[in-house]
């Protein structure tokens, strides 16, 4: 009898933890082409409760009683917040984020910095300028486009090795 009463008390306490939670399901798709998006982070805002979408863009999450808003986030997409209300199924369409990387420079030590934060002059050569030169050796196409850059070919071969000097002897 003692074991049965202990088992009943245990099951009652176990049920208290789940009490009040409701399950919300849905699908996350791309707004432009309607394709499913796997790996989207679904989070109950203001809590640590969350999940991610499966390979078909579907998710299922147990929302605590104090959960009011679901937050959907994914790299390259705008974050979407949806009020839960009494809904059991919430389907979401995500818009891509359009941002341009502007002025990021990789220095000689491999450190990425913004162009405006550097204390020295920076020159850049676009890929179009290199292809317009129509050189067999890509290094030779930089000749005359960067200040202080001297390029000399070691042999008569057009695609041969080149010696590059940048503002001095190296």
N, C-alpha and C positions, 0 to 999 in steps of 0.2 A: 504494500500500500504506500509505503514511504517513497519507493522508486517511482511509482505512478504519479504521485503528487509533485515530486521533483521534476519529472518530465513535463507535466502540464504547466508548471511555473516557468520552466525553461522555454517552452514553445510560446507562452504568452509574452515573455520578455523579448524573444526573438521577433515576434510580430510587431512590437512597439517600434523597432528600428525602421521597419518598412512602412508602417502606418503613415498615411498622409502623402506618400510619394505617388506620383503618377507617371506613366510611361508615355513619352512623346516619340513618334517615329516620323520619318520623312525621307525625301531624296533631295540631294543638292546637284543642280545642273548648271551648265554654262549658259549665260543669257544669250549669247550670240548664235551658237550652233545647237544648243539643247543637249549636248553630250554630258554624261555624268562625270563628276569630279571626285576621284578617290583621294583620301588623305586630308579632307577638310576637317579642321578642328572645330568641334561643336562644344561650347562651354555655357553652363548656366551662369550668367553674369552675377558677380558678387560672391561666388562660391568656388570651390575647388572641384566641383562635379563636371566631368566632361567626357567626351569620346571623340572618335574620328570616324569618317565615313569609310565604308568598305569599297571594294573594287567597282561596285555598281553605283556608287554615290549614295548608298542608303545608310541611315543611322538609326539608332534606338538609344534613348537616354532616359534614366529615371530622374525626374525633376523633384527636388525637395519642396515642401509646402511653401517655403519662402522664395522659391524661384519664380521670377516674373518674366525674365527676358532671356532668350537664347542668342548667343553670339557666335557667328560663323566666320572663320578666318582661314585664309589660304594665301601662300606666297604668290604674288602677281595678281591677286584679286582684291577688290574692295571689301572691307569687313562689313558684314550685314548683321543687324540686330533686329530680332523679331519678338514682339510681345506674345507671350504664350496664351494667356487668357484661359479659355476652356477647350482649346484645340488639342486633339490627340494626334493629328497628322499635320505636320508643317513642312511643305515643300518650298525650297528656296532656289532662286536663280541668282547667280553671282556675276557681277560685271568685272571685266579685266581692268586693272589699274594701268593707266598710261603715264609713265614717268620717264623722263629722259635723264640719262647720266650726263652731267655737264662738267667739263673741266677737271676730270680725275686724271692725275699724273702719277706714274710709277717711277720713283726716283732710282738712282743707281744702286741703292741698298735694298731695293724691293719694297719700299714703303709707299703705300698709296696715300696721296694727299690731294687736296683741291688745288687747282691751278693758281687761284688768287691767294692762297695761304703761303705759297713759296716766296722766298726772298730774293729770287734771281729770275732772269729771263728764261723763258721756255719757248721752244719752237716745235711745231708739230707739222708733220707731212701726212696728208691724207692718202688713202689707198688708191684713189683715182689718179693722184699725181704720180705715184709709182708706176701704175699700169700705163699711163700715157708716155712714159719714158721709153718703154719697150726695150729694156735691157735684159740680157740673158741672166745676169747676176743682179739680184735685187739691191745689193749694196751699191752698185754702180749707179743706180737710178736716183740715189740720194745726192749725188754730186751736183753742186750748184743750187741746191734747195735749202741747205742748212748752213748758217753762218759759222765760219771757223772749221768746217769739215773739209779735209783733204783726202781724196781717194786716189790711190795709184794702183794700177794693175801690175802684177809681177811678171807677166809673160805676155806674149802677143796673142794668146788665146782669149777670146772675148768672155768666155764663161769661166776663166781661171780665177785663182785666188786674188784677193785685193788687200791692200794695206790701207788701214783707216787711221787717220790722225784727227783728233778733235781738240782744237785750240791748244796745240803744243805737241810735245814729243811723248809718245807712249809705246 
